[in-house]
Amino acid sequence: MGALLDLALEADSGPVTHPAPLASQAHPDLEARRAHVERELAEHPEKRVAFDVADAPLRPEPGAPVSVVLAVRTAAGIVSGELHIPRKRFDAALFLKTLEESSRRPM
């Protein structure tokens, strides 16, 4: 999933780091969204990744980061987490392409 991290950090002026959000700053439906993507993988063993995008923009624009909950099937089981991608750098087509390419790799 290094490509996803590269996608999230890529910028004209170099990587941008943000402090980890406090639990009170996380997307309000985070736990329900995590349960949903984890259940998707549990119900469909042929899938390797599942994700949920909250408040996805139709086009890049400034503002609050895009919240993506990603679940990945690994040899150790299903792992999940929330990504905050700067809204102006979020490219839905590139995100989907990266996930598809990553999901073809062996576990």
KAVEN-V358095 format. One line per field, one symbol per residue. burial: # if it has 24 or more other C-alpha atoms within 12 Angstrom, else .. A space follows every 10 residues. Layout:
burial->???
This chain:
burial->...#..###. .......... ......#..# ..###.#### #.....#### ####.##... ....###### ###....### ########## ##..#...#. .......
